[in-house]
Amino acid sequence: MKSIAKKVIIYSMVGLMQVGLFATVVEASPRHEEPPRYEHHRDQHQREWERERDHKIHEENKRHEREMKRRPFESKRQWRERMKHENERHERAIHAIMEHHRDWHRYTR
């Protein structure tokens, strides 16, 4: 009877020690992973950059639309020629805006 009581006491103590070690490990682990503060600043800056990019694209599209309208003094041939040049200029402008945004993205990551 004595040996069974000793074994129960010893195993109970070993079990309590393991539970105690496990509890300290759980307490030491982070509960909620919060993103570092600089991530929030970078995200906010990125949203501002995207808003600026969208504004530039919107302005370029409005300018392009105005330029595509035929002027009263233009012949059809002159208008088509101007449209051709304007379409090329518009594509370059949009490409430059997007490329500038892509470059910024590359350096902020």
N, C-alpha and C positions, 0 to 999 in steps of 0.2 A: 504494500500500500504506500509505503514511504517513497519508493522509486517512481511510482505513477504520479504522485503529488509533485515530486521534484521535476519530472519531465513536463508536466502541465505548466508549472510555474516558469520554467526555463523557456519553453516554446512561447508562452504568453509574453514574456519579456522580449524575446527575439522579434515576435510579431509587432509589438508596440514600437520597438526601435525602428523597424522597417517602415511602419506607418509614419513615424516621426520624421524619418529621412525623406520619405515621399512628400510629406506635407511641406517641408522646407523647400524642396525643389519646385513644387507647385507655386508656392508663395514668391519665389525668386523669379519665376518666369513672367514676362510681360503679359498683362491681361488684354490690353487694347493696343494694337499697333497704330500709332498716330504717325502720319507722314511728317518728315522733318519740316521745319518752318520755311526753309528756303524753297521747298517744293510749292508751297502756297504762293509765295511771291512770284516764282517763275510762271505758275499757272495763270496768275492774275496778269502778268506782263504779256503772256502769250495771248490771252483774250483781248487785251488792248491792241496788240499787234494785228490780230485777225480782224478786229473791228476797223482798224485803220486801213488794212488791205482791202476789206470789203467796200469801204468808203471810196478808196481810190479807183477800184474797179467800177463802182457805180458812176462816179464822175466821168470816167473814161467812156463808159457806155452812153451816157447822156451826150457827151461831146461828139461821139461817133454818130449818134442818131441825128444830131443837128447837121453834121457835115454831109450826111448821106442824102439829105433832101436836095432836090434840084433847085437851083437858083433861077430867078426869072430871066436873066440875061444869057444863060448858058444854052448852047446847042446840045442835042442829045449826045453827040460825039464827045464834046468837052465834058459833059456830065459823067459819061461812062468812064472816061479816062481818069477823072477826078475820083470817081468811086473806086476804081482799081487801086489807085495810089492810097486812098484813104483806108481801104480794107487792109492793105499791107501794113500801113502805119499803125492801125488799130491792133492787128495781131502782134506786132512787135511790142507795142505798149503793154498789152495784157501779159505777154510772155515776160517782159521785164519786171512787171509787178509780181508775178508768181515766182519768178526766179529769185528775186530779192527776198521774198518770204521763205523760200526753200533754203537759201543761204543762212538766214537768221535761225531757222530751225536746226540746221546742222551744227551751229556753234553753241546752241543753248542746251544741247543734250549731253 
